[in-house]
Amino acid sequence: MESKPTFEQAQLHLQVYEERREPKLRQARDWFFSSYYAKNFDEAMRIAAPGTEGGTSYMMVVSYWEQACALLNYGLLHEDLFFETTGEFFGVWERVKPTLEEGRKRFSSKVYLAHLEKAAKRYEVWIEQRSPGNLAAMRKMMEEMRPKTKAA
């Protein structure tokens, strides 16, 4: 039988959720999911260049989820509770995944978004055990949300 969250884990979980409601982070999350579609690192730098509003929004979103996933990975948040109630981090992961390795190389940072990656990989196993086919359906839906570009 899986363990229940402790009172402290539940309290921290609610605090993490409450931070998501902060107006600037909410605005950044809206921007991220409506505007951040990068297939490679160069596209990512055009969409979310440092010093731009997009760059600021990108950093707010990924740093928020990196911190939340760090709390999860260190056992401060209850994994089942987090995964059952917090799917957005996985959507962020799916958006940044195509650019991550090149970004890590260019910035010489092997740890950039490592907590997000670690949590996402565990989530993939977790959700497929509980709801087989969910990942494929989610990825299909996310691909359908991607703006269609005209061929040159």
DSSP file (Angstrom, degrees, kcal/mol; ACC not computed):
  #  RESIDUE AA STRUCTURE BP1 BP2  ACC     N-H-->O    O-->H-N    N-H-->O    O-->H-N    TCO  KAPPA ALPHA  PHI   PSI    X-CA   Y-CA   Z-CA
    1    1 A M              0   0    0      0, 0.0     2,-0.1     0, 0.0     0, 0.0   0.000 360.0 360.0 360.0 139.3    0.0    0.0    0.0
    2    2 A E        -     0   0    0      1,-0.1     2,-0.1    78,-0.0     0, 0.0  -0.411 360.0-106.0 -74.7 150.4    1.2    3.5   -0.9
    3    3 A S        -     0   0    0     -2,-0.1    77,-0.1     1,-0.1    -1,-0.1  -0.404  27.8-121.6 -76.2 152.5    2.0    5.9    1.9
    4    4 A K        -     0   0    0     -2,-0.1    -1,-0.1     1,-0.1     2,-0.1  -0.612  36.5 -96.4 -86.1 152.7   -0.3    8.8    2.8
    5    5 A P        -     0   0    0      0, 0.0    -1,-0.1     0, 0.0     2,-0.1  -0.392  39.5-119.5 -64.4 145.6    1.1   12.3    2.7
    6    6 A T     >  -     0   0    0      1,-0.1     4,-2.4    -2,-0.1     5,-0.2  -0.384  26.2-107.6 -75.5 165.1    2.2   13.7    6.0
    7    7 A F  H  > S+     0   0    0      1,-0.2     4,-2.5     2,-0.2     5,-0.2   0.913 122.6  51.8 -59.0 -41.9    0.6   16.8    7.3
    8    8 A E  H  > S+     0   0    0      1,-0.2     4,-2.4     2,-0.2    -1,-0.2   0.893 108.9  49.6 -64.3 -40.4    3.8   18.7    6.6
    9    9 A Q  H  > S+     0   0    0      2,-0.2     4,-2.5     1,-0.2    -1,-0.2   0.905 111.5  49.3 -64.7 -40.5    3.9   17.4    3.0
   10   10 A A  H  X S+     0   0    0     -4,-2.4     4,-2.2     2,-0.2    -2,-0.2   0.909 110.8  49.9 -65.1 -41.5    0.2   18.4    2.5
   11   11 A Q  H  X S+     0   0    0     -4,-2.5     4,-1.9     2,-0.2    -2,-0.2   0.931 112.9  46.0 -61.8 -46.2    0.9   21.9    3.9
   12   12 A L  H  X S+     0   0    0     -4,-2.4     4,-2.7     2,-0.2    -2,-0.2   0.889 109.3  55.9 -64.7 -38.8    3.9   22.4    1.6
   13   13 A H  H  X S+     0   0    0     -4,-2.5     4,-2.2     1,-0.2    -1,-0.2   0.921 108.2  47.8 -58.1 -45.0    1.9   21.1   -1.3
   14   14 A L  H  X S+     0   0    0     -4,-2.2     4,-2.6     2,-0.2    -1,-0.2   0.866 110.3  52.2 -65.6 -35.9   -0.8   23.7   -0.7
   15   15 A Q  H  X S+     0   0    0     -4,-1.9     4,-2.0     2,-0.2    -2,-0.2   0.913 108.6  50.2 -65.3 -42.1    1.9   26.4   -0.4
   16   16 A V  H  X S+     0   0    0     -4,-2.7     4,-1.1     1,-0.2    -2,-0.2   0.911 112.7  47.6 -61.4 -42.3    3.4   25.4   -3.8
   17   17 A Y  H >X S+     0   0    0     -4,-2.2     4,-0.7     1,-0.2     3,-0.6   0.926 108.1  54.6 -63.8 -44.5   -0.1   25.6   -5.2
   18   18 A E  H >< S+     0   0    0     -4,-2.6     3,-1.2     1,-0.3     4,-0.3   0.873 102.9  56.9 -59.5 -37.7   -0.7   29.0   -3.7
   19   19 A E  H >< S+     0   0    0     -4,-2.0     3,-1.6     1,-0.3    -1,-0.3   0.847  97.8  62.4 -62.3 -33.2    2.5   30.3   -5.3
   20   20 A R  H << S+     0   0    0     -4,-1.1    -1,-0.3    -3,-0.6    -2,-0.2   0.736  96.7  60.1 -63.0 -21.5    1.1   29.3   -8.7
   21   21 A R  T << S+     0   0    0     -3,-1.2    -1,-0.3    -4,-0.7    -2,-0.2   0.530  72.8 121.1 -85.6  -6.6   -1.8   31.7   -8.1
   22   22 A E  S <> S-     0   0    0     -3,-1.6     4,-2.8    -4,-0.3     3,-0.2  -0.381  70.8-125.8 -59.1 131.9    0.6   34.7   -7.9
   23   23 A P  H  > S+     0   0    0      0, 0.0     4,-2.3     0, 0.0     5,-0.2   0.852 104.9  46.8 -56.0 -43.1   -0.5   37.2  -10.6
   24   24 A K  H  > S+     0   0    0      2,-0.2     4,-2.3     1,-0.2     5,-0.1   0.902 115.2  46.5 -67.8 -38.4    2.8   37.6  -12.4
   25   25 A L  H  > S+     0   0    0     -3,-0.2     4,-2.7     2,-0.2    -1,-0.2   0.905 111.2  52.3 -68.8 -39.6    3.5   33.9  -12.4
   26   26 A R  H  X S+     0   0    0     -4,-2.8     4,-2.2     2,-0.2    -2,-0.2   0.918 111.0  47.6 -60.0 -43.1   -0.1   33.2  -13.6
   27   27 A Q  H  X S+     0   0    0     -4,-2.3     4,-2.4    -5,-0.2    -2,-0.2   0.905 112.0  49.9 -63.7 -42.6    0.5   35.7  -16.5
   28   28 A A  H  X S+     0   0    0     -4,-2.3     4,-2.8     2,-0.2    -2,-0.2   0.897 110.0  50.5 -64.2 -40.2    3.9   34.0  -17.3
   29   29 A R  H  X S+     0   0    0     -4,-2.7     4,-2.3     2,-0.2    -1,-0.2   0.901 109.3  51.1 -65.1 -40.6    2.3   30.6  -17.3
   30   30 A D  H  X S+     0   0    0     -4,-2.2     4,-1.3    -5,-0.2    -2,-0.2   0.934 112.6  46.6 -60.5 -45.8   -0.4   31.8  -19.7
   31   31 A W  H  X>S+     0   0    0     -4,-2.4     4,-2.5     1,-0.2     5,-0.5   0.939 110.6  53.4 -60.2 -47.0    2.3   33.3  -22.0
   32   32 A F  H  X5S+     0   0    0     -4,-2.8     4,-2.1     1,-0.2    -2,-0.2   0.925 112.2  42.2 -56.7 -49.0    4.3   30.1  -21.8
   33   33 A F  H  <5S+     0   0    0     -4,-2.3    -1,-0.2     1,-0.2    -2,-0.2   0.683 121.3  41.1 -78.1 -16.2    1.5   27.8  -22.8
   34   34 A S  H  <5S+     0   0    0     -4,-1.3    -1,-0.2    -3,-0.4    -2,-0.2   0.677 130.9  20.3 -97.7 -19.4    0.2   30.1  -25.6
   35   35 A S  H  <5S+     0   0    0     -4,-2.5     2,-1.3    -5,-0.2    -3,-0.2   0.652  92.6  92.0-125.5 -21.6    3.6   31.2  -27.0
   36   36 A Y     << +     0   0    0     -4,-2.1     2,-0.4    -5,-0.5    -1,-0.1  -0.660  38.8 139.3 -92.9  95.3    6.4   28.9  -26.2
   37   37 A Y        +     0   0    0     -2,-1.3     2,-0.5     6,-0.1    59,-0.1  -0.827  20.8 162.4-131.3  91.0    6.7   26.4  -29.0
   38   38 A A        -     0   0    0     57,-0.4    61,-0.1    -2,-0.4     3,-0.1  -0.949  25.7-173.4-118.2 129.8   10.4   25.8  -29.8
   39   39 A K  S    S+     0   0    0     -2,-0.5     2,-0.3     1,-0.1    -1,-0.1   0.649  77.2  12.5 -90.9 -17.6   11.7   22.8  -31.8
   40   40 A N  S  > S-     0   0    0      1,-0.1     4,-2.1    59,-0.1    59,-0.2  -0.926  85.6 -95.2-151.0 173.5   15.4   23.7  -31.1
   41   41 A F  H  > S+     0   0    0     -2,-0.3     4,-2.4    57,-0.3     5,-0.2   0.873 118.8  54.8 -65.0 -39.6   17.5   26.0  -29.0
   42   42 A D  H  > S+     0   0    0      1,-0.2     4,-1.5     2,-0.2    -1,-0.2   0.912 109.6  47.8 -62.4 -41.5   17.8   28.8  -31.6
   43   43 A E  H  > S+     0   0    0      1,-0.2     4,-2.5     2,-0.2     5,-0.2   0.915 109.8  53.8 -62.0 -42.4   14.0   29.0  -31.8
   44   44 A A  H  X S+     0   0    0     -4,-2.1     4,-2.9     1,-0.2    -2,-0.2   0.899 106.8  51.2 -59.4 -41.0   13.8   29.0  -28.0
   45   45 A M  H  < S+     0   0    0     -4,-2.4    -1,-0.2     1,-0.2    -2,-0.2   0.819 110.9  48.6 -69.0 -29.6   16.3   32.0  -27.9
   46   46 A R  H  < S+     0   0    0     -4,-1.5     3,-0.5    -5,-0.2    -2,-0.2   0.898 117.4  40.7 -72.8 -40.8   14.1   33.9  -30.4
   47   47 A I  H  < S+     0   0    0     -4,-2.5    -2,-0.2     1,-0.2    -3,-0.2   0.889 132.7  21.9 -74.0 -40.1   10.9   33.2  -28.5
   48   48 A A  S  < S+     0   0    0     -4,-2.9    -1,-0.2    -5,-0.2    -2,-0.2  -0.389  80.7 173.0-129.4  53.2   12.3   33.7  -25.0
   49   49 A A    >   -     0   0    0     -3,-0.5     3,-1.9     1,-0.1     6,-0.7  -0.361  43.7 -97.1 -65.2 140.0   15.4   35.8  -25.4
   50   50 A P  T 3  S+     0   0    0      0, 0.0    -1,-0.1     0, 0.0     3,-0.1  -0.287 110.7  26.8 -54.9 139.4   17.0   37.0  -22.2
   51   51 A G  T 3  S+     0   0    0      1,-0.3     2,-0.2    -3,-0.1    -2,-0.1   0.401 101.6 103.7  87.0  -2.6   15.9   40.6  -21.3
   52   52 A T  S <> S-     0   0    0     -3,-1.9     4,-2.4     1,-0.1    -1,-0.3  -0.643  85.5-110.2-104.3 166.7   12.6   40.3  -23.2
   53   53 A E  H  > S+     0   0    0     -2,-0.2     4,-2.5     1,-0.2     5,-0.2   0.902 122.0  50.9 -60.7 -40.0    9.2   39.9  -21.7
   54   54 A G  H  > S+     0   0    0      2,-0.2     4,-2.9     1,-0.2    -1,-0.2   0.903 109.3  50.6 -63.3 -41.1    9.1   36.3  -23.2
   55   55 A G  H  > S+     0   0    0     -6,-0.7     4,-2.3     2,-0.2    -2,-0.2   0.900 111.2  48.1 -63.5 -40.6   12.5   35.6  -21.6
   56   56 A T  H  X S+     0   0    0     -4,-2.4     4,-2.2    -7,-0.2    -2,-0.2   0.922 113.4  47.1 -65.7 -44.0   11.3   36.8  -18.3
   57   57 A S  H  X S+     0   0    0     -4,-2.5     4,-2.3     2,-0.2    -2,-0.2   0.924 111.2  51.8 -64.2 -44.0    8.1   34.8  -18.5
   58   58 A Y  H  X S+     0   0    0     -4,-2.9     4,-2.8     1,-0.2     5,-0.3   0.945 111.2  46.9 -56.1 -50.2   10.0   31.7  -19.6
   59   59 A M  H  X S+     0   0    0     -4,-2.3     4,-2.2     1,-0.2     5,-0.3   0.869 110.1  53.3 -64.4 -37.0   12.4   31.9  -16.7
   60   60 A M  H  X S+     0   0    0     -4,-2.2     4,-1.8     2,-0.2    -1,-0.2   0.938 113.9  42.8 -61.4 -45.4    9.6   32.5  -14.2
   61   61 A V  H  X S+     0   0    0     -4,-2.3     4,-2.3     2,-0.2     5,-0.2   0.958 118.3  41.4 -68.2 -52.1    7.8   29.3  -15.4
   62   62 A V  H  X S+     0   0    0     -4,-2.8     4,-2.3     1,-0.2    -1,-0.2   0.872 116.0  49.6 -69.7 -34.1   10.7   27.0  -15.6
   63   63 A S  H  X S+     0   0    0     -4,-2.2     4,-2.1    -5,-0.3    -1,-0.2   0.881 109.9  52.2 -72.0 -34.6   12.4   28.2  -12.4
   64   64 A Y  H  X S+     0   0    0     -4,-1.8     4,-2.5    -5,-0.3    -2,-0.2   0.957 114.7  41.4 -60.2 -50.0    9.1   27.8  -10.5
   65   65 A W  H  X S+     0   0    0     -4,-2.3     4,-2.6     1,-0.2    -2,-0.2   0.837 111.2  56.2 -71.6 -31.1    8.7   24.2  -11.7
   66   66 A E  H  X S+     0   0    0     -4,-2.3     4,-1.8    -5,-0.2    -1,-0.2   0.923 111.1  45.0 -62.7 -42.3   12.3   23.4  -11.2
   67   67 A Q  H  X S+     0   0    0     -4,-2.1     4,-2.2     2,-0.2    -2,-0.2   0.928 112.9  49.5 -67.3 -44.6   12.0   24.5   -7.6
   68   68 A A  H  X S+     0   0    0     -4,-2.5     4,-1.8     1,-0.2    -2,-0.2   0.918 112.9  47.6 -60.9 -41.9    8.7   22.6   -7.1
   69   69 A C  H  X S+     0   0    0     -4,-2.6     4,-3.2     2,-0.2    -1,-0.2   0.817 106.9  57.1 -70.4 -29.6   10.3   19.4   -8.6
   70   70 A A  H  X S+     0   0    0     -4,-1.8     4,-2.0     2,-0.2     6,-0.2   0.927 106.6  49.5 -63.7 -43.5   13.4   19.9   -6.4
   71   71 A L  H  <>S+     0   0    0     -4,-2.2     5,-2.2     1,-0.2     6,-1.1   0.904 114.1  46.4 -59.8 -40.7   11.1   19.8   -3.4
   72   72 A L  H ><5S+     0   0    0     -4,-1.8     3,-1.8     4,-0.2    -2,-0.2   0.944 111.2  50.3 -64.7 -49.1    9.5   16.6   -4.8
   73   73 A N  H 3<5S+     0   0    0     -4,-3.2    -2,-0.2     1,-0.3    -1,-0.2   0.789 108.5  52.6 -65.2 -28.1   12.8   15.0   -5.6
   74   74 A Y  T 3<5S-     0   0    0     -4,-2.0    -1,-0.3    -5,-0.2    -2,-0.2   0.400 118.6-111.5 -87.0   3.3   14.2   15.6   -2.1
   75   75 A G  T < 5S+     0   0    0     -3,-1.8    -3,-0.2    -5,-0.1    -2,-0.1   0.587  86.3 119.2  82.6   9.6   11.1   14.0   -0.6
   76   76 A L  S   <S+     0   0    0     -5,-2.2     2,-0.3    -6,-0.2    -4,-0.2   0.774  73.7  50.1 -78.9 -25.5    9.6   17.1    0.9
   77   77 A L  S    S-     0   0    0     -6,-1.1     2,-0.5    -9,-0.1    -2,-0.1  -0.858  97.3-109.9-107.4 148.9    6.5   16.8   -1.3
   78   78 A H     >  -     0   0    0     -2,-0.3     4,-2.7   -69,-0.2     5,-0.2  -0.673  24.3-144.7 -80.3 123.3    4.5   13.5   -1.5
   79   79 A E  H  > S+     0   0    0     -2,-0.5     4,-3.0     1,-0.2     5,-0.3   0.918  94.8  45.6 -60.4 -50.3    5.1   12.0   -5.0
   80   80 A D  H  > S+     0   0    0      1,-0.2     4,-2.7     2,-0.2    -1,-0.2   0.929 115.1  48.2 -61.4 -44.1    1.6   10.5   -5.5
   81   81 A L  H  > S+     0   0    0      2,-0.2     4,-1.4     1,-0.2    -1,-0.2   0.920 113.8  47.6 -61.0 -43.9   -0.1   13.6   -4.3
   82   82 A F  H  X S+     0   0    0     -4,-2.7     4,-1.6     1,-0.2     3,-0.4   0.949 115.5  43.7 -61.7 -50.5    2.1   15.8   -6.5
   83   83 A F  H  < S+     0   0    0     -4,-3.0    -2,-0.2     1,-0.2    -1,-0.2   0.853 112.8  52.6 -66.8 -35.0    1.5   13.6   -9.6
   84   84 A E  H  < S+     0   0    0     -4,-2.7    -1,-0.2    -5,-0.3    -2,-0.2   0.790 125.0  23.7 -69.8 -27.1   -2.2   13.2   -9.0
   85   85 A T  H  < S+     0   0    0     -4,-1.4     2,-0.3    -3,-0.4    -2,-0.2   0.423 115.7  59.3-121.4  -0.7   -2.8   17.0   -8.7
   86   86 A T     <  +     0   0    0     -4,-1.6     3,-0.3    -5,-0.1     4,-0.2  -0.614  45.0 144.7-137.8  74.4    0.0   18.7  -10.6
   87   87 A G    >>  +     0   0    0     -2,-0.3     4,-1.2     1,-0.2     3,-1.1   0.638  56.7  84.6 -85.3 -14.3    0.2   17.8  -14.3
   88   88 A E  H 3> S+     0   0    0      1,-0.3     4,-2.2     2,-0.2     3,-0.2   0.857  80.8  62.7 -59.2 -36.3    1.3   21.2  -15.5
   89   89 A F  H 3> S+     0   0    0     -3,-0.3     4,-2.4     1,-0.2    -1,-0.3   0.865 101.5  53.1 -57.6 -34.3    5.0   20.6  -14.7
   90   90 A F  H <> S+     0   0    0     -3,-1.1     4,-2.6    -4,-0.2    -1,-0.2   0.874 105.5  53.0 -70.8 -35.8    4.9   17.7  -17.3
   91   91 A G  H  X S+     0   0    0     -4,-1.2     4,-1.5    -3,-0.2    -2,-0.2   0.894 109.7  49.0 -62.3 -40.1    3.5   20.1  -19.9
   92   92 A V  H  X S+     0   0    0     -4,-2.2     4,-2.2     2,-0.2     5,-0.3   0.933 110.2  51.7 -63.0 -46.1    6.4   22.4  -19.2
   93   93 A W  H  X S+     0   0    0     -4,-2.4     4,-2.4     1,-0.2    -2,-0.2   0.928 107.2  52.0 -56.4 -47.1    8.8   19.5  -19.5
   94   94 A E  H  < S+     0   0    0     -4,-2.6    -1,-0.2     1,-0.2    -2,-0.2   0.847 111.2  48.7 -60.9 -33.6    7.4   18.5  -22.9
   95   95 A R  H  < S+     0   0    0     -4,-1.5   -57,-0.4    -3,-0.2    -1,-0.2   0.866 118.2  37.4 -75.1 -36.3    7.8   22.0  -24.2
   96   96 A V  H >X S+     0   0    0     -4,-2.2     3,-1.7     1,-0.2     4,-1.0   0.708  94.3  86.7 -89.1 -19.4   11.4   22.5  -23.0
   97   97 A K  H >X S+     0   0    0     -4,-2.4     3,-0.7     1,-0.3     4,-0.5   0.848  83.8  55.2 -52.2 -43.6   12.6   18.9  -23.7
   98   98 A P  H 34 S+     0   0    0      0, 0.0    -1,-0.3     0, 0.0   -57,-0.3   0.728 116.7  37.5 -65.9 -17.8   13.6   19.5  -27.4
   99   99 A T  H <> S+     0   0    0     -3,-1.7     4,-2.2   -59,-0.2    -2,-0.2   0.520  93.0  90.2-106.5  -7.8   15.9   22.4  -26.5
  100  100 A L  H <X S+     0   0    0     -4,-1.0     4,-2.8    -3,-0.7     5,-0.2   0.906  83.3  47.6 -66.5 -49.1   17.4   21.2  -23.2
  101  101 A E  H  X S+     0   0    0     -4,-0.5     4,-2.1     1,-0.2    -1,-0.2   0.921 115.2  46.2 -62.2 -43.4   20.5   19.3  -24.3
  102  102 A E  H  > S+     0   0    0     -4,-0.2     4,-2.8     2,-0.2    -1,-0.2   0.907 112.8  51.2 -65.1 -40.2   21.7   22.1  -26.6
  103  103 A G  H  X S+     0   0    0     -4,-2.2     4,-2.2     1,-0.2    -2,-0.2   0.911 108.9  50.7 -61.4 -42.7   20.9   24.7  -23.9
  104  104 A R  H  <>S+     0   0    0     -4,-2.8     5,-2.2     2,-0.2     4,-0.4   0.892 112.7  47.1 -62.9 -39.1   22.9   22.7  -21.4
  105  105 A K  H ><5S+     0   0    0     -4,-2.1     3,-1.0    -5,-0.2    -2,-0.2   0.950 113.0  47.2 -66.7 -48.9   25.9   22.5  -23.8
  106  106 A R  H 3<5S+     0   0    0     -4,-2.8    -2,-0.2     1,-0.3    -1,-0.2   0.842 120.7  37.7 -64.3 -33.9   25.8   26.2  -24.7
  107  107 A F  T 3<5S-     0   0    0     -4,-2.2    -1,-0.3    -5,-0.2    -2,-0.2   0.347 104.4-127.0 -99.5   6.6   25.6   27.3  -21.1
  108  108 A S  T < 5 +     0   0    0     -3,-1.0     2,-0.4    -4,-0.4    -3,-0.2   0.905  65.6 133.6  48.3  48.5   27.9   24.6  -19.7
  109  109 A S    > < +     0   0    0     -5,-2.2     3,-0.8    -6,-0.2    -1,-0.2  -0.876  33.4 177.1-133.2 101.0   25.3   23.5  -17.2
  110  110 A K  T 3  S+     0   0    0     -2,-0.4    -1,-0.1     1,-0.2    -6,-0.1   0.648  85.3  54.5 -73.1 -14.3   24.6   19.8  -16.8
  111  111 A V  T >  S+     0   0    0     -7,-0.1     3,-2.3     2,-0.1     4,-0.4   0.440  70.4 130.3-101.7  -0.4   22.1   20.6  -14.0
  112  112 A Y  T <  S-     0   0    0     -3,-0.8    -8,-0.1     1,-0.3    -3,-0.0  -0.398  94.1 -12.6 -59.7 119.3   19.9   23.1  -15.9
  113  113 A L  T 3> S+     0   0    0     -2,-0.3     4,-2.2     1,-0.1    -1,-0.3   0.727  92.5 141.5  58.5  28.2   16.3   21.9  -15.2
  114  114 A A  H <>  +     0   0    0     -3,-2.3     4,-2.5     2,-0.2     5,-0.2   0.846  68.7  51.7 -66.9 -34.4   17.6   18.6  -13.9
  115  115 A H  H  > S+     0   0    0     -4,-0.4     4,-2.4     2,-0.2     5,-0.2   0.910 109.8  49.2 -69.4 -40.5   14.9   18.4  -11.2
  116  116 A L  H  > S+     0   0    0      2,-0.2     4,-2.4     1,-0.2    -2,-0.2   0.927 113.3  47.6 -61.0 -45.0   12.2   19.0  -13.7
  117  117 A E  H  X S+     0   0    0     -4,-2.2     4,-2.4     2,-0.2    -2,-0.2   0.925 111.5  49.5 -62.6 -46.4   13.6   16.3  -16.0
  118  118 A K  H  X S+     0   0    0     -4,-2.5     4,-1.7     1,-0.2    -1,-0.2   0.917 113.9  45.3 -61.4 -44.5   14.0   13.8  -13.1
  119  119 A A  H  X S+     0   0    0     -4,-2.4     4,-2.5     1,-0.2    -1,-0.2   0.897 111.7  52.6 -67.0 -39.8   10.4   14.3  -11.9
  120  120 A A  H  X S+     0   0    0     -4,-2.4     4,-2.2    -5,-0.2    -2,-0.2   0.894 107.5  51.4 -64.4 -39.7    9.1   14.1  -15.5
  121  121 A K  H  X S+     0   0    0     -4,-2.4     4,-1.3     2,-0.2    -1,-0.2   0.897 112.3  46.1 -65.7 -39.0   10.8   10.8  -16.1
  122  122 A R  H  X S+     0   0    0     -4,-1.7     4,-2.7    -5,-0.2    -2,-0.2   0.894 109.9  55.1 -67.8 -38.5    9.3    9.3  -12.9
  123  123 A Y  H  X S+     0   0    0     -4,-2.5     4,-3.3     1,-0.2     5,-0.4   0.901 101.5  57.9 -61.1 -41.0    5.9   10.8  -13.9
  124  124 A E  H  X S+     0   0    0     -4,-2.2     4,-1.6     1,-0.2    -1,-0.2   0.916 112.0  40.8 -55.9 -44.7    6.0    9.0  -17.2
  125  125 A V  H  X S+     0   0    0     -4,-1.3     4,-1.7     2,-0.2    -1,-0.2   0.930 115.7  51.4 -67.7 -46.0    6.4    5.6  -15.4
  126  126 A W  H  X S+     0   0    0     -4,-2.7     4,-1.4     1,-0.2    -2,-0.2   0.927 112.7  43.2 -58.7 -50.3    3.9    6.5  -12.7
  127  127 A I  H  X S+     0   0    0     -4,-3.3     4,-3.4     1,-0.2     7,-0.2   0.871 111.3  53.9 -70.5 -35.9    1.1    7.6  -15.1
  128  128 A E  H  < S+     0   0    0     -4,-1.6    -1,-0.2    -5,-0.4    -2,-0.2   0.830 108.1  51.1 -68.4 -29.6    1.5    4.7  -17.5
  129  129 A Q  H  < S+     0   0    0     -4,-1.7    -1,-0.2     2,-0.2    -2,-0.2   0.864 121.3  33.2 -70.4 -35.3    1.2    2.3  -14.6
  130  130 A R  H  < S+     0   0    0     -4,-1.4    -2,-0.2     1,-0.2    -3,-0.2   0.776 136.9  17.0 -92.5 -29.8   -2.1    3.9  -13.5
  131  131 A S  S >< S-     0   0    0     -4,-3.4     3,-2.3    -5,-0.2     4,-0.3  -0.565  78.0-152.8-146.6  74.3   -3.5    5.0  -16.8
  132  132 A P  T 3  S+     0   0    0      0, 0.0    -4,-0.1     0, 0.0    -3,-0.1  -0.204  82.5  23.3 -53.9 134.9   -2.0    3.3  -19.8
  133  133 A G  T 3> S+     0   0    0      4,-0.0     4,-2.1     3,-0.0     5,-0.2   0.248  88.2 111.6  93.8 -12.1   -2.1    5.3  -23.0
  134  134 A N  H <> S+     0   0    0     -3,-2.3     4,-2.9    -7,-0.2     5,-0.2   0.904  74.7  52.4 -62.1 -42.5   -2.4    8.6  -21.1
  135  135 A L  H  > S+     0   0    0     -4,-0.3     4,-2.9     1,-0.2     5,-0.2   0.933 110.0  47.7 -61.0 -46.4    1.0    9.9  -22.2
  136  136 A A  H  > S+     0   0    0      1,-0.2     4,-2.2     2,-0.2    -1,-0.2   0.912 114.0  47.5 -61.5 -42.1    0.4    9.2  -25.9
  137  137 A A  H  X S+     0   0    0     -4,-2.1     4,-2.3     2,-0.2    -1,-0.2   0.908 113.0  48.6 -65.5 -41.8   -3.0   11.0  -25.7
  138  138 A M  H  X S+     0   0    0     -4,-2.9     4,-2.6     2,-0.2    -2,-0.2   0.929 112.2  48.2 -63.0 -45.4   -1.5   13.9  -23.8
  139  139 A R  H  X S+     0   0    0     -4,-2.9     4,-2.1     1,-0.2    -1,-0.2   0.881 111.0  51.2 -64.7 -37.7    1.3   14.3  -26.3
  140  140 A K  H  X S+     0   0    0     -4,-2.2     4,-2.1    -5,-0.2    -1,-0.2   0.932 110.8  48.2 -63.5 -45.3   -1.1   14.1  -29.2
  141  141 A M  H  X S+     0   0    0     -4,-2.3     4,-1.3     1,-0.2    -2,-0.2   0.910 111.3  50.3 -61.3 -43.0   -3.3   16.8  -27.7
  142  142 A M  H  X S+     0   0    0     -4,-2.6     4,-0.8     1,-0.2    -1,-0.2   0.878 109.7  50.8 -65.1 -36.5   -0.2   19.0  -27.1
  143  143 A E  H >< S+     0   0    0     -4,-2.1     3,-0.6     1,-0.2    -1,-0.2   0.882 107.5  53.2 -67.4 -37.2    0.9   18.6  -30.7
  144  144 A E  H 3< S+     0   0    0     -4,-2.1    -1,-0.2     1,-0.2    -2,-0.2   0.773 105.0  56.2 -67.8 -25.2   -2.5   19.5  -31.9
  145  145 A M  H 3< S+     0   0    0     -4,-1.3    -1,-0.2    -5,-0.2    -2,-0.2   0.711  83.4 105.4 -76.2 -21.7   -2.3   22.7  -29.8
  146  146 A R  S << S-     0   0    0     -4,-0.8  -112,-0.0    -3,-0.6  -109,-0.0  -0.385  84.1-107.9 -63.1 130.5    0.9   23.7  -31.5
  147  147 A P        -     0   0    0      0, 0.0     2,-0.4     0, 0.0    -1,-0.1  -0.328  32.9-119.8 -58.7 138.5    0.3   26.6  -34.0
  148  148 A K        -     0   0    0     -4,-0.1     2,-0.4    -3,-0.1    -4,-0.0  -0.677  26.5-152.8 -82.8 131.1    0.5   25.4  -37.6
  149  149 A T        -     0   0    0     -2,-0.4     2,-0.2     1,-0.0     3,-0.0  -0.821  17.2-116.1-104.9 145.7    3.2   27.1  -39.6
  150  150 A K        -     0   0    0     -2,-0.4     2,-0.2     1,-0.1    -1,-0.0  -0.561  31.9-110.7 -78.7 140.3    3.0   27.5  -43.3
  151  151 A A              0   0    0     -2,-0.2    -1,-0.1     1,-0.1     0, 0.0  -0.471 360.0 360.0 -69.0 139.8    5.7   25.8  -45.4
  152  152 A A              0   0    0     -2,-0.2    -1,-0.1    -3,-0.0    -2,-0.0   0.477 360.0 360.0 -78.7 360.0    8.1   28.2  -47.1
